[in-house]
Amino acid sequence: LFREDRLATYISTFNDEIDNLGKSKIDWGFIKSGEFSDLFVKATDNSLKTRFRERIQLNCKILVGSISVENVHQRNFGEDWLILVADLNPVDIMLGLKIYEQQKNRPTEFSLDSSKGQTEFDFVIESGWHKLQGACQLDDVRFQTSLHKLSRAGMIKEVVGMIVNYVGGRYIITPTFQSLMNFIHFRANHVVMF
């Protein structure tokens, strides 16, 4: 019964995401390929193994991103992203999206010395890091656990700085996370939540 409900949710969500993409943006040749078939099976398997609608939706967004004509050169990342998000729960996804919203305009390069320009640490703090835990309404354990899981998934990395008395625990989004969000068409001006 659970698998049937999850499969129904997955198929419905997949169809909704296809509609959002638009038929004119579908790479129909790719859909007929063995590579897409393997990716479809992986996304289906991931979705059947979770009770979380948010992760099912994320799996579908990744799958639909892989068939977009806009993502032809990145589609080989689809399977990797399905693997990276396979253990994230709704709290992890929500926290990841909040961090992304804060840091979506991440510069490509940073200075190593704050007297010579913006460092990663400066950027993270100026983006509102100190407000993040409260905005997400997470206790210390849940917050730290989700940060660890997002870091392990390669979506964020801890900022390591040359600051006196720095105790750690500040994270910055990775280029991998930015690429995933572009792949699933979650652009910097979106406010859509999973």
Secondary structure by P-SEA (a helix, b strand, c coil): caaaaaaaaaaaaaaaaaaaaccccccccccccaaaaaaaaaaaaaaaacccaaaaaaaaaaaaaaacccccccccaaaaaaaaaccccaaaaaaaaaaaaacccccccccccccccccaaaaaaaaccccccccccccaaaaaaaaaaaaaaccbbbbbcccccccccbbbbcaaaaaaaaaacccccccccc
